[in-house]
Structures are given as C-alpha cells and as structure tokens.
Amino acid sequence: MGSAGLITYLLSPSPSITLVTFVTYSLFGLSYEFLHFLSHTRCSFKPESFLHRVKANHMRHHRVDSER
Ligand SMILES: [Zn+2]
C-alpha cells in the first residue's frame, strides 16, 4: 500500500470504503499504465478508434516537449 492507500485508510470511516477506494484507484492506475504502454508500442489501431486517438494525442504530447 502506497501513501495514497495509507491516507485513504486513515480518512475512511470503514474498511469496506477503504477497500473500494483502493481497488478503484488501482484499476484507474493500471488502465492508465496500460494505455500509456500501448501508446509506446508499434501497434497500429483502426483510424478514428479510441486507441488510435489516445496514441496520436500521447505522441503529440511527447513531441510538444521532448525533454519530458
Ligand atoms: Zn509516454
């Protein structure tokens, strides 16, 4: 459990809310990491699909500031 998990544990009124919050946070984090990974692969996606737009926008983000 990271610092976000510890803060959730300390602030939530019940263990079930802590668990739901932790699982939701983790799923969003894993989704983000998976989409980021796909953006950096050589996979090509159907034009106009969600993944195609995510990859195009992410690659544009890297080109705007190549130092980051
Ligand atoms: Zn990236």
N, CA, C, O and the ligand as a Tripos MOL2 file, in Angstrom:
@<TRIPOS>MOLECULE
protein
  273   271    69     0     0
PROTEIN
NO_CHARGES

@<TRIPOS>ATOM
      1 N           0.8530   -1.1830    0.0000 N.3       1 MET1
      2 CA          0.0000    0.0000    0.0000 C.3       1 MET1
      3 C           0.8910    1.2370    0.0000 C.2       1 MET1
      4 O           1.7890    1.3710    0.8320 O.2       1 MET1
      5 N           0.6310    2.1350   -0.9430 N.am      2 GLY2
      6 CA          1.4110    3.3600   -1.0380 C.3       2 GLY2
      7 C           0.8490    4.4330   -0.1260 C.2       2 GLY2
      8 O          -0.0360    4.1710    0.6880 O.2       2 GLY2
      9 N           1.3640    5.6310   -0.2650 N.am      3 SER3
     10 CA          0.8960    6.7360    0.5910 C.3       3 SER3
     11 C          -0.5670    7.0460    0.3480 C.2       3 SER3
     12 O          -1.2770    7.4110    1.2850 O.2       3 SER3
     13 N          -1.0480    6.9070   -0.9080 N.am      4 ALA4
     14 CA         -2.4730    7.1500   -1.1810 C.3       4 ALA4
     15 C          -3.3280    6.1410   -0.4280 C.2       4 ALA4
     16 O          -4.3780    6.4890    0.1120 O.2       4 ALA4
     17 N          -2.8830    4.9040   -0.3940 N.am      5 GLY5
     18 CA         -3.6240    3.8700    0.3280 C.3       5 GLY5
     19 C          -3.6400    4.1380    1.8190 C.2       5 GLY5
     20 O          -4.6600    3.9320    2.4770 O.2       5 GLY5
     21 N          -2.5280    4.5920    2.3550 N.am      6 LEU6
     22 CA         -2.4530    4.8950    3.7930 C.3       6 LEU6
     23 C          -3.3670    6.0650    4.1460 C.2       6 LEU6
     24 O          -4.0700    6.0170    5.1550 O.2       6 LEU6
     25 N          -3.3630    7.1010    3.3330 N.am      7 ILE7
     26 CA         -4.2290    8.2590    3.5830 C.3       7 ILE7
     27 C          -5.6960    7.8410    3.5130 C.2       7 ILE7
     28 O          -6.5030    8.2460    4.3500 O.2       7 ILE7
     29 N          -6.0400    7.0240    2.5050 N.am      8 THR8
     30 CA         -7.4180    6.5330    2.4010 C.3       8 THR8
     31 C          -7.7950    5.7450    3.6420 C.2       8 THR8
     32 O          -8.8880    5.9160    4.1820 O.2       8 THR8
     33 N          -6.8990    4.8850    4.0950 N.am      9 TYR9
     34 CA         -7.1610    4.0720    5.2820 C.3       9 TYR9
     35 C          -7.4040    4.9550    6.5050 C.2       9 TYR9
     36 O          -8.3050    4.6880    7.3000 O.2       9 TYR9
     37 N          -6.6000    6.0010    6.6520 N.am     10 LEU10
     38 CA         -6.7160    6.8600    7.8300 C.3      10 LEU10
     39 C          -7.9660    7.7320    7.7810 C.2      10 LEU10
     40 O          -8.5200    8.0660    8.8280 O.2      10 LEU10
     41 N          -8.4220    8.1080    6.5810 N.am     11 LEU11
     42 CA         -9.5550    9.0320    6.4680 C.3      11 LEU11
     43 C         -10.8950    8.3480    6.2710 C.2      11 LEU11
     44 O         -11.9310    8.9720    6.4990 O.2      11 LEU11
     45 N         -10.9150    7.1050    5.8620 N.am     12 SER12
     46 CA        -12.2090    6.4910    5.5550 C.3      12 SER12
     47 C         -12.8820    5.9590    6.8210 C.2      12 SER12
     48 O         -12.2200    5.5020    7.7530 O.2      12 SER12
     49 N         -14.2120    6.0310    6.8280 N.am     13 PRO13
     50 CA        -14.9540    5.6360    8.0120 C.3      13 PRO13
     51 C         -15.0930    4.1370    8.2090 C.2      13 PRO13
     52 O         -15.4550    3.6940    9.2980 O.2      13 PRO13
     53 N         -14.8110    3.3370    7.1680 N.am     14 SER14
     54 CA        -14.9510    1.8850    7.3380 C.3      14 SER14
     55 C         -13.9610    1.1540    6.4400 C.2      14 SER14
     56 O         -13.5210    1.6910    5.4230 O.2      14 SER14
     57 N         -13.6100   -0.0790    6.8220 N.am     15 PRO15
     58 CA        -12.6750   -0.8630    5.9860 C.3      15 PRO15
     59 C         -13.2150   -1.1300    4.5870 C.2      15 PRO15
     60 O         -12.4380   -1.2090    3.6350 O.2      15 PRO15
     61 N         -14.5330   -1.2710    4.4410 N.am     16 SER16
     62 CA        -15.0760   -1.5490    3.1030 C.3      16 SER16
     63 C         -14.8850   -0.3540    2.1770 C.2      16 SER16
     64 O         -14.5950   -0.5290    0.9940 O.2      16 SER16
     65 N         -15.0460    0.8570    2.7030 N.am     17 ILE17
     66 CA        -14.8100    2.0490    1.8760 C.3      17 ILE17
     67 C         -13.3370    2.1410    1.5100 C.2      17 ILE17
     68 O         -12.9960    2.5200    0.3890 O.2      17 ILE17
     69 N         -12.4660    1.7970    2.4430 N.am     18 THR18
     70 CA        -11.0240    1.7780    2.1560 C.3      18 THR18
     71 C         -10.7310    0.8140    1.0150 C.2      18 THR18
     72 O          -9.9770    1.1370    0.0970 O.2      18 THR18
     73 N         -11.3340   -0.3740    1.0780 N.am     19 LEU19
     74 CA        -11.0870   -1.3850    0.0550 C.3      19 LEU19
     75 C         -11.6010   -0.9300   -1.3130 C.2      19 LEU19
     76 O         -10.8960   -1.0540   -2.3150 O.2      19 LEU19
     77 N         -12.8230   -0.4060   -1.3550 N.am     20 VAL20
     78 CA        -13.3990    0.0480   -2.6280 C.3      20 VAL20
     79 C         -12.5630    1.1840   -3.2080 C.2      20 VAL20
     80 O         -12.3000    1.2090   -4.4100 O.2      20 VAL20
     81 N         -12.1510    2.1080   -2.3750 N.am     21 THR21
     82 CA        -11.3350    3.2270   -2.8350 C.3      21 THR21
     83 C          -9.9960    2.7350   -3.3700 C.2      21 THR21
     84 O          -9.5380    3.1810   -4.4230 O.2      21 THR21
     85 N          -9.3720    1.8180   -2.6430 N.am     22 PHE22
     86 CA         -8.0720    1.2880   -3.0590 C.3      22 PHE22
     87 C          -8.1890    0.5390   -4.3880 C.2      22 PHE22
     88 O          -7.3590    0.7210   -5.2790 O.2      22 PHE22
     89 N          -9.2180   -0.3030   -4.5210 N.am     23 VAL23
     90 CA         -9.3990   -1.0840   -5.7550 C.3      23 VAL23
     91 C          -9.6890   -0.1470   -6.9290 C.2      23 VAL23
     92 O          -9.1290   -0.3230   -8.0110 O.2      23 VAL23
     93 N         -10.5610    0.8460   -6.7270 N.am     24 THR24
     94 CA        -10.8930    1.7900   -7.7990 C.3      24 THR24
     95 C          -9.6570    2.5700   -8.2330 C.2      24 THR24
     96 O          -9.3920    2.7000   -9.4280 O.2      24 THR24
     97 N          -8.9090    3.0840   -7.2770 N.am     25 TYR25
     98 CA         -7.6870    3.8330   -7.5730 C.3      25 TYR25
     99 C          -6.7010    2.9600   -8.3480 C.2      25 TYR25
    100 O          -6.0810    3.4150   -9.3090 O.2      25 TYR25
    101 N          -6.5640    1.6990   -7.9200 N.am     26 SER26
    102 CA         -5.6290    0.7850   -8.5810 C.3      26 SER26
    103 C          -6.0660    0.4710  -10.0020 C.2      26 SER26
    104 O          -5.2300    0.4110  -10.9020 O.2      26 SER26
    105 N          -7.3700    0.2670  -10.2220 N.am     27 LEU27
    106 CA         -7.8580   -0.0360  -11.5670 C.3      27 LEU27
    107 C          -7.6330    1.1450  -12.5130 C.2      27 LEU27
    108 O          -7.2400    0.9560  -13.6640 O.2      27 LEU27
    109 N          -7.8810    2.3510  -12.0300 N.am     28 PHE28
    110 CA         -7.6300    3.5150  -12.8800 C.3      28 PHE28
    111 C          -6.1370    3.6440  -13.1710 C.2      28 PHE28
    112 O          -5.7480    3.9700  -14.2920 O.2      28 PHE28
    113 N          -5.3070    3.3920  -12.1710 N.am     29 GLY29
    114 CA         -3.8640    3.4690  -12.3710 C.3      29 GLY29
    115 C          -3.3830    2.4290  -13.3700 C.2      29 GLY29
    116 O          -2.5720    2.7360  -14.2430 O.2      29 GLY29
    117 N          -3.8760    1.2000  -13.2510 N.am     30 LEU30
    118 CA         -3.4860    0.1510  -14.1890 C.3      30 LEU30
    119 C          -3.9870    0.4730  -15.5920 C.2      30 LEU30
    120 O          -3.2800    0.2360  -16.5710 O.2      30 LEU30
    121 N          -5.1970    1.0100  -15.6990 N.am     31 SER31
    122 CA         -5.7260    1.3930  -17.0140 C.3      31 SER31
    123 C          -4.8470    2.4470  -17.6520 C.2      31 SER31
    124 O          -4.5250    2.3650  -18.8370 O.2      31 SER31
    125 N          -4.4590    3.4390  -16.8630 N.am     32 TYR32
    126 CA         -3.5790    4.4990  -17.3820 C.3      32 TYR32
    127 C          -2.2570    3.9130  -17.8670 C.2      32 TYR32
    128 O          -1.7920    4.2290  -18.9620 O.2      32 TYR32
    129 N          -1.6570    3.0600  -17.0440 N.am     33 GLU33
    130 CA         -0.3630    2.4750  -17.4140 C.3      33 GLU33
    131 C          -0.4780    1.6070  -18.6620 C.2      33 GLU33
    132 O           0.4240    1.6040  -19.4990 O.2      33 GLU33
    133 N          -1.5830    0.8710  -18.7930 N.am     34 PHE34
    134 CA         -1.7680    0.0160  -19.9590 C.3      34 PHE34
    135 C          -1.9220    0.8670  -21.2210 C.2      34 PHE34
    136 O          -1.3200    0.5580  -22.2500 O.2      34 PHE34
    137 N          -2.7200    1.9330  -21.1520 N.am     35 LEU35
    138 CA         -2.8940    2.8120  -22.3090 C.3      35 LEU35
    139 C          -1.5770    3.5100  -22.6600 C.2      35 LEU35
    140 O          -1.2560    3.6850  -23.8360 O.2      35 LEU35
    141 N          -0.8260    3.9020  -21.6450 N.am     36 HIS36
    142 CA          0.4690    4.5290  -21.8860 C.3      36 HIS36
    143 C           1.4120    3.5320  -22.5670 C.2      36 HIS36
    144 O           2.1140    3.8800  -23.5160 O.2      36 HIS36
    145 N           1.4210    2.2930  -22.0740 N.am     37 PHE37
    146 CA          2.2420    1.2450  -22.6910 C.3      37 PHE37
    147 C           1.8510    1.0510  -24.1550 C.2      37 PHE37
    148 O           2.7200    1.0040  -25.0260 O.2      37 PHE37
    149 N           0.5430    0.9370  -24.4350 N.am     38 LEU38
    150 CA          0.0860    0.7530  -25.8120 C.3      38 LEU38
    151 C           0.4930    1.9280  -26.6920 C.2      38 LEU38
    152 O           0.7880    1.7470  -27.8730 O.2      38 LEU38
    153 N           0.5090    3.1270  -26.1250 N.am     39 SER39
    154 CA          0.8810    4.3060  -26.9000 C.3      39 SER39
    155 C           2.3330    4.2510  -27.3550 C.2      39 SER39
    156 O           2.6880    4.8410  -28.3760 O.2      39 SER39
    157 N           3.1690    3.5520  -26.6100 N.am     40 HIS40
    158 CA          4.5880    3.4910  -26.9360 C.3      40 HIS40
    159 C           4.9720    2.2230  -27.6860 C.2      40 HIS40
    160 O           6.1530    2.0030  -27.9550 O.2      40 HIS40
    161 N           4.0020    1.3880  -28.0280 N.am     41 THR41
    162 CA          4.2950    0.1920  -28.8130 C.3      41 THR41
    163 C           4.1540    0.5180  -30.3040 C.2      41 THR41
    164 O           3.7260    1.6100  -30.6770 O.2      41 THR41
    165 N           4.5150   -0.4310  -31.1290 N.am     42 ARG42
    166 CA          4.3790   -0.2390  -32.5810 C.3      42 ARG42
    167 C           3.0090   -0.6760  -33.0780 C.2      42 ARG42
    168 O           2.7710   -0.7320  -34.2840 O.2      42 ARG42
    169 N           2.1150   -0.9840  -32.1540 N.am     43 CYS43
    170 CA          0.7570   -1.3930  -32.5550 C.3      43 CYS43
    171 C           0.0980   -0.2680  -33.3440 C.2      43 CYS43
    172 O           0.2430    0.9080  -33.0120 O.2      43 CYS43
    173 N          -0.6250   -0.6460  -34.3900 N.am     44 SER44
    174 CA         -1.4150    0.3590  -35.0940 C.3      44 SER44
    175 C          -2.8840    0.0330  -34.8560 C.2      44 SER44
    176 O          -3.2850   -1.1310  -34.8320 O.2      44 SER44
    177 N          -3.6580    1.0610  -34.6850 N.am     45 PHE45
    178 CA         -5.0720    0.8860  -34.3720 C.3      45 PHE45
    179 C          -5.9060    1.4620  -35.5050 C.2      45 PHE45
    180 O          -5.4510    2.3130  -36.2690 O.2      45 PHE45
    181 N          -7.1290    0.9800  -35.5950 N.am     46 LYS46
    182 CA         -8.0440    1.4740  -36.6280 C.3      46 LYS46
    183 C          -8.1590    2.9790  -36.5380 C.2      46 LYS46
    184 O          -8.3490    3.5170  -35.4480 O.2      46 LYS46
    185 N          -8.0480    3.6750  -37.6670 N.am     47 PRO47
    186 CA         -8.2140    5.1350  -37.6470 C.3      47 PRO47
    187 C          -9.5710    5.4960  -37.0370 C.2      47 PRO47
    188 O         -10.5660    4.8020  -37.2480 O.2      47 PRO47
    189 N          -9.5920    6.5660  -36.2970 N.am     48 GLU48
    190 CA        -10.8010    7.0780  -35.6380 C.3      48 GLU48
    191 C         -11.2440    6.2380  -34.4450 C.2      48 GLU48
    192 O         -12.2640    6.5470  -33.8290 O.2      48 GLU48
    193 N         -10.4960    5.1740  -34.0990 N.am     49 SER49
    194 CA        -10.8610    4.4110  -32.9110 C.3      49 SER49
    195 C         -10.3340    5.1330  -31.6680 C.2      49 SER49
    196 O          -9.4880    6.0230  -31.7560 O.2      49 SER49
    197 N         -10.8500    4.7280  -30.5270 N.am     50 PHE50
    198 CA        -10.4300    5.3410  -29.2640 C.3      50 PHE50
    199 C          -8.9170    5.1970  -29.0590 C.2      50 PHE50
    200 O          -8.2370    6.1650  -28.7180 O.2      50 PHE50
    201 N          -8.3950    3.9770  -29.2700 N.am     51 LEU51
    202 CA         -6.9600    3.7560  -29.0480 C.3      51 LEU51
    203 C          -6.1060    4.5310  -30.0390 C.2      51 LEU51
    204 O          -5.0180    4.9930  -29.6960 O.2      51 LEU51
    205 N          -6.5900    4.6730  -31.2590 N.am     52 HIS52
    206 CA         -5.8480    5.4620  -32.2460 C.3      52 HIS52
    207 C          -5.7330    6.9200  -31.7810 C.2      52 HIS52
    208 O          -4.6640    7.5240  -31.8730 O.2      52 HIS52
    209 N          -6.8450    7.4770  -31.2820 N.am     53 ARG53
    210 CA         -6.8160    8.8730  -30.8190 C.3      53 ARG53
    211 C          -5.9540    9.0260  -29.5670 C.2      53 ARG53
    212 O          -5.2390   10.0170  -29.4190 O.2      53 ARG53
    213 N          -6.0240    8.0390  -28.6620 N.am     54 VAL54
    214 CA         -5.1890    8.1010  -27.4510 C.3      54 VAL54
    215 C          -3.7160    8.1100  -27.8380 C.2      54 VAL54
    216 O          -2.9370    8.9160  -27.3290 O.2      54 VAL54
    217 N          -3.3380    7.2040  -28.7480 N.am     55 LYS55
    218 CA         -1.9370    7.1180  -29.1670 C.3      55 LYS55
    219 C          -1.4940    8.4010  -29.8730 C.2      55 LYS55
    220 O          -0.4100    8.9190  -29.6050 O.2      55 LYS55
    221 N          -2.3420    8.9150  -30.7800 N.am     56 ALA56
    222 CA         -1.9840   10.1410  -31.5070 C.3      56 ALA56
    223 C          -1.8110   11.3200  -30.5440 C.2      56 ALA56
    224 O          -0.8500   12.0810  -30.6550 O.2      56 ALA56
    225 N          -2.7330   11.4660  -29.6120 N.am     57 ASN57
    226 CA         -2.6290   12.5700  -28.6520 C.3      57 ASN57
    227 C          -1.4080   12.4110  -27.7540 C.2      57 ASN57
    228 O          -0.7370   13.3920  -27.4320 O.2      57 ASN57
    229 N          -1.1230   11.1810  -27.3520 N.am     58 HIS58
    230 CA          0.0270   10.9780  -26.4700 C.3      58 HIS58
    231 C           1.3420   11.2480  -27.2000 C.2      58 HIS58
    232 O           2.2590   11.8480  -26.6390 O.2      58 HIS58
    233 N           1.4270   10.8080  -28.4360 N.am     59 MET59
    234 CA          2.6560   11.0670  -29.2050 C.3      59 MET59
    235 C           2.8240   12.5700  -29.4440 C.2      59 MET59
    236 O           3.9450   13.0780  -29.4430 O.2      59 MET59
    237 N           1.7110   13.2790  -29.6490 N.am     60 ARG60
    238 CA          1.7880   14.7350  -29.7970 C.3      60 ARG60
    239 C           2.2990   15.3540  -28.4890 C.2      60 ARG60
    240 O           3.0970   16.2910  -28.5110 O.2      60 ARG60
    241 N           1.8400   14.8310  -27.3670 N.am     61 HIS61
    242 CA          2.2960   15.3140  -26.0590 C.3      61 HIS61
    243 C           3.8150   15.1840  -25.9270 C.2      61 HIS61
    244 O           4.4700   16.0850  -25.4050 O.2      61 HIS61
    245 N           4.3780   14.0630  -26.3990 N.am     62 HIS62
    246 CA          5.8260   13.8740  -26.2940 C.3      62 HIS62
    247 C           6.5800   14.8180  -27.2260 C.2      62 HIS62
    248 O           7.6830   15.2640  -26.9100 O.2      62 HIS62
    249 N           5.9790   15.1180  -28.3700 N.am     63 ARG63
    250 CA          6.6760   15.9930  -29.3250 C.3      63 ARG63
    251 C           6.6210   17.4670  -28.9120 C.2      63 ARG63
    252 O           7.5040   18.2480  -29.2660 O.2      63 ARG63
    253 N           5.5830   17.8420  -28.1650 N.am     64 VAL64
    254 CA          5.4580   19.2380  -27.7370 C.3      64 VAL64
    255 C           6.6270   19.5990  -26.8320 C.2      64 VAL64
    256 O           7.2070   20.6780  -26.9570 O.2      64 VAL64
    257 N           6.9720   18.6920  -25.9210 N.am     65 ASP65
    258 CA          8.0760   18.9450  -25.0110 C.3      65 ASP65
    259 C           8.9000   17.6540  -24.9240 C.2      65 ASP65
    260 O           8.6460   16.8100  -24.0640 O.2      65 ASP65
    261 N           9.8680   17.5050  -25.8010 N.am     66 SER66
    262 CA         10.6170   16.2580  -25.8890 C.3      66 SER66
    263 C          11.5500   16.0320  -24.6920 C.2      66 SER66
    264 O          12.1440   14.9620  -24.5630 O.2      66 SER66
    265 N          11.6770   17.0310  -23.8240 N.am     67 GLU67
    266 CA         12.5380   16.8590  -22.6540 C.3      67 GLU67
    267 C          11.8360   16.0970  -21.5340 C.2      67 GLU67
    268 O          12.4940   15.6630  -20.5890 O.2      67 GLU67
    269 N          10.5310   15.9250  -21.6130 N.am     68 ARG68
    270 CA          9.7830   15.2550  -20.5430 C.3      68 ARG68
    271 C           9.1480   13.9690  -21.0090 C.2      68 ARG68
    272 O           8.4850   13.2890  -20.2270 O.2      68 ARG68
    273 ZN          4.6170    8.4430  -22.8840 Zn       69 ZN69
@<TRIPOS>BOND
     1     1     2 1
     2     2     3 1
     3     3     4 2
     4     3     5 am
     5     5     6 1
     6     6     7 1
     7     7     8 2
     8     7     9 am
     9     9    10 1
    10    10    11 1
    11    11    12 2
    12    11    13 am
    13    13    14 1
    14    14    15 1
    15    15    16 2
    16    15    17 am
    17    17    18 1
    18    18    19 1
    19    19    20 2
    20    19    21 am
    21    21    22 1
    22    22    23 1
    23    23    24 2
    24    23    25 am
    25    25    26 1
    26    26    27 1
    27    27    28 2
    28    27    29 am
    29    29    30 1
    30    30    31 1
    31    31    32 2
    32    31    33 am
    33    33    34 1
    34    34    35 1
    35    35    36 2
    36    35    37 am
    37    37    38 1
    38    38    39 1
    39    39    40 2
    40    39    41 am
    41    41    42 1
    42    42    43 1
    43    43    44 2
    44    43    45 am
    45    45    46 1
    46    46    47 1
    47    47    48 2
    48    47    49 am
    49    49    50 1
    50    50    51 1
    51    51    52 2
    52    51    53 am
    53    53    54 1
    54    54    55 1
    55    55    56 2
    56    55    57 am
    57    57    58 1
    58    58    59 1
    59    59    60 2
    60    59    61 am
    61    61    62 1
    62    62    63 1
    63    63    64 2
    64    63    65 am
    65    65    66 1
    66    66    67 1
    67    67    68 2
    68    67    69 am
    69    69    70 1
    70    70    71 1
    71    71    72 2
    72    71    73 am
    73    73    74 1
    74    74    75 1
    75    75    76 2
    76    75    77 am
    77    77    78 1
    78    78    79 1
    79    79    80 2
    80    79    81 am
    81    81    82 1
    82    82    83 1
    83    83    84 2
    84    83    85 am
    85    85    86 1
    86    86    87 1
    87    87    88 2
    88    87    89 am
    89    89    90 1
    90    90    91 1
    91    91    92 2
    92    91    93 am
    93    93    94 1
    94    94    95 1
    95    95    96 2
    96    95    97 am
    97    97    98 1
    98    98    99 1
    99    99   100 2
   100    99   101 am
   101   101   102 1
   102   102   103 1
   103   103   104 2
   104   103   105 am
   105   105   106 1
   106   106   107 1
   107   107   108 2
   108   107   109 am
   109   109   110 1
   110   110   111 1
   111   111   112 2
   112   111   113 am
   113   113   114 1
   114   114   115 1
   115   115   116 2
   116   115   117 am
   117   117   118 1
   118   118   119 1
   119   119   120 2
   120   119   121 am
   121   121   122 1
   122   122   123 1
   123   123   124 2
   124   123   125 am
   125   125   126 1
   126   126   127 1
   127   127   128 2
   128   127   129 am
   129   129   130 1
   130   130   131 1
   131   131   132 2
   132   131   133 am
   133   133   134 1
   134   134   135 1
   135   135   136 2
   136   135   137 am
   137   137   138 1
   138   138   139 1
   139   139   140 2
   140   139   141 am
   141   141   142 1
   142   142   143 1
   143   143   144 2
   144   143   145 am
   145   145   146 1
   146   146   147 1
   147   147   148 2
   148   147   149 am
   149   149   150 1
   150   150   151 1
   151   151   152 2
   152   151   153 am
   153   153   154 1
   154   154   155 1
   155   155   156 2
   156   155   157 am
   157   157   158 1
   158   158   159 1
   159   159   160 2
   160   159   161 am
   161   161   162 1
   162   162   163 1
   163   163   164 2
   164   163   165 am
   165   165   166 1
   166   166   167 1
   167   167   168 2
   168   167   169 am
   169   169   170 1
   170   170   171 1
   171   171   172 2
   172   171   173 am
   173   173   174 1
   174   174   175 1
   175   175   176 2
   176   175   177 am
   177   177   178 1
   178   178   179 1
   179   179   180 2
   180   179   181 am
   181   181   182 1
   182   182   183 1
   183   183   184 2
   184   183   185 am
   185   185   186 1
   186   186   187 1
   187   187   188 2
   188   187   189 am
   189   189   190 1
   190   190   191 1
   191   191   192 2
   192   191   193 am
   193   193   194 1
   194   194   195 1
   195   195   196 2
   196   195   197 am
   197   197   198 1
   198   198   199 1
   199   199   200 2
   200   199   201 am
   201   201   202 1
   202   202   203 1
   203   203   204 2
   204   203   205 am
   205   205   206 1
   206   206   207 1
   207   207   208 2
   208   207   209 am
   209   209   210 1
   210   210   211 1
   211   211   212 2
   212   211   213 am
   213   213   214 1
   214   214   215 1
   215   215   216 2
   216   215   217 am
   217   217   218 1
   218   218   219 1
   219   219   220 2
   220   219   221 am
   221   221   222 1
   222   222   223 1
   223   223   224 2
   224   223   225 am
   225   225   226 1
   226   226   227 1
   227   227   228 2
   228   227   229 am
   229   229   230 1
   230   230   231 1
   231   231   232 2
   232   231   233 am
   233   233   234 1
   234   234   235 1
   235   235   236 2
   236   235   237 am
   237   237   238 1
   238   238   239 1
   239   239   240 2
   240   239   241 am
   241   241   242 1
   242   242   243 1
   243   243   244 2
   244   243   245 am
   245   245   246 1
   246   246   247 1
   247   247   248 2
   248   247   249 am
   249   249   250 1
   250   250   251 1
   251   251   252 2
   252   251   253 am
   253   253   254 1
   254   254   255 1
   255   255   256 2
   256   255   257 am
   257   257   258 1
   258   258   259 1
   259   259   260 2
   260   259   261 am
   261   261   262 1
   262   262   263 1
   263   263   264 2
   264   263   265 am
   265   265   266 1
   266   266   267 1
   267   267   268 2
   268   267   269 am
   269   269   270 1
   270   270   271 1
   271   271   272 2
@<TRIPOS>SUBSTRUCTURE
     1 MET1         2 RESIDUE 1 A MET
     2 GLY2         6 RESIDUE 1 A GLY
     3 SER3        10 RESIDUE 1 A SER
     4 ALA4        14 RESIDUE 1 A ALA
     5 GLY5        18 RESIDUE 1 A GLY
     6 LEU6        22 RESIDUE 1 A LEU
     7 ILE7        26 RESIDUE 1 A ILE
     8 THR8        30 RESIDUE 1 A THR
     9 TYR9        34 RESIDUE 1 A TYR
    10 LEU10       38 RESIDUE 1 A LEU
    11 LEU11       42 RESIDUE 1 A LEU
    12 SER12       46 RESIDUE 1 A SER
    13 PRO13       50 RESIDUE 1 A PRO
    14 SER14       54 RESIDUE 1 A SER
    15 PRO15       58 RESIDUE 1 A PRO
    16 SER16       62 RESIDUE 1 A SER
    17 ILE17       66 RESIDUE 1 A ILE
    18 THR18       70 RESIDUE 1 A THR
    19 LEU19       74 RESIDUE 1 A LEU
    20 VAL20       78 RESIDUE 1 A VAL
    21 THR21       82 RESIDUE 1 A THR
    22 PHE22       86 RESIDUE 1 A PHE
    23 VAL23       90 RESIDUE 1 A VAL
    24 THR24       94 RESIDUE 1 A THR
    25 TYR25       98 RESIDUE 1 A TYR
    26 SER26      102 RESIDUE 1 A SER
    27 LEU27      106 RESIDUE 1 A LEU
    28 PHE28      110 RESIDUE 1 A PHE
    29 GLY29      114 RESIDUE 1 A GLY
    30 LEU30      118 RESIDUE 1 A LEU
    31 SER31      122 RESIDUE 1 A SER
    32 TYR32      126 RESIDUE 1 A TYR
    33 GLU33      130 RESIDUE 1 A GLU
    34 PHE34      134 RESIDUE 1 A PHE
    35 LEU35      138 RESIDUE 1 A LEU
    36 HIS36      142 RESIDUE 1 A HIS
    37 PHE37      146 RESIDUE 1 A PHE
    38 LEU38      150 RESIDUE 1 A LEU
    39 SER39      154 RESIDUE 1 A SER
    40 HIS40      158 RESIDUE 1 A HIS
    41 THR41      162 RESIDUE 1 A THR
    42 ARG42      166 RESIDUE 1 A ARG
    43 CYS43      170 RESIDUE 1 A CYS
    44 SER44      174 RESIDUE 1 A SER
    45 PHE45      178 RESIDUE 1 A PHE
    46 LYS46      182 RESIDUE 1 A LYS
    47 PRO47      186 RESIDUE 1 A PRO
    48 GLU48      190 RESIDUE 1 A GLU
    49 SER49      194 RESIDUE 1 A SER
    50 PHE50      198 RESIDUE 1 A PHE
    51 LEU51      202 RESIDUE 1 A LEU
    52 HIS52      206 RESIDUE 1 A HIS
    53 ARG53      210 RESIDUE 1 A ARG
    54 VAL54      214 RESIDUE 1 A VAL
    55 LYS55      218 RESIDUE 1 A LYS
    56 ALA56      222 RESIDUE 1 A ALA
    57 ASN57      226 RESIDUE 1 A ASN
    58 HIS58      230 RESIDUE 1 A HIS
    59 MET59      234 RESIDUE 1 A MET
    60 ARG60      238 RESIDUE 1 A ARG
    61 HIS61      242 RESIDUE 1 A HIS
    62 HIS62      246 RESIDUE 1 A HIS
    63 ARG63      250 RESIDUE 1 A ARG
    64 VAL64      254 RESIDUE 1 A VAL
    65 ASP65      258 RESIDUE 1 A ASP
    66 SER66      262 RESIDUE 1 A SER
    67 GLU67      266 RESIDUE 1 A GLU
    68 ARG68      270 RESIDUE 1 A ARG
    69 ZN69       273 GROUP 0 **** ****
